[in-house]
Amino acid sequence: MAMALWTEWGECWRETLNWEPTAAQQEQLQRLYAGILAGNQRLNLTRLTEPGEFWEKHLWDSLSGVAALTLEPGRRLVDIGTGGGFPGLAIAIFAPQVEVTLLDATRKKLVYLAELVSDLGLSNVQTLTGRAEALGQERRYRATWDLALARAVGPAAVCAEYGLPLLKVGGMAVLYRGQWSEAESQGLAPALGQLGGELESVSRLETPLTQSLRHCLYVRKVAATPAKFPRAIGIPRQHPLA
């Protein structure tokens, strides 16, 4: 990727997310791009391979959801359904003080991502193979994380049922969305109430290169999630809470 482009996009980081990446972070982001492209030759990690698309729709989009949050040292974050490693890997570079878990049901992708994590020197990342519905019922994982992120995983109510059981009370679920409306927020409220969650805020951002609209939902876990949630594998998607 041309250094001129990275310099130009570095200005976008400052202007849109108030972030000034270090030279080391810039290099890690470039190596992340190269590593994802290399893995894409044998794994379906992403369809976004053009530099600008990758920067905006993977890197920038990933960080837009957490740039305004206070990410204290030692905070534990789980990236649910990480797929090609986003938003988790970008956030691990952005906030090296945070412990990031990449969660996915596809082991072969996680094996490759673990290799990439090692190559990038990211000591704050681990991988976890499994389904959120199953792990959310396991004592060692339930109510364990401070932040749960879901991007391109499914409808908001489904993502909430995946994420809230994994969070400590007081934790935050960040649900990445494209279009979003006040009516959708109102429609989501009953599902969140059943899970011990409450919609705290919704951010509205415009992507810097293509001016596409993005929203992030910030759901606070205000009470313990009832033991019956998450429901069995596949049920949240087949029958979303309402």
Helices and strands as residue ranges (DSSP letters): H 3-12, I 13-17, H 23-40, H 51-54, I 55-60, H 61-64, E 76-80, H 88-94, E 99-104, H 107-120, E 125-129, H 132-135, E 145-150, H 156-163, G 164-166, E 167-177, H 182-195, E 197-206, E 213-221, H 235-238
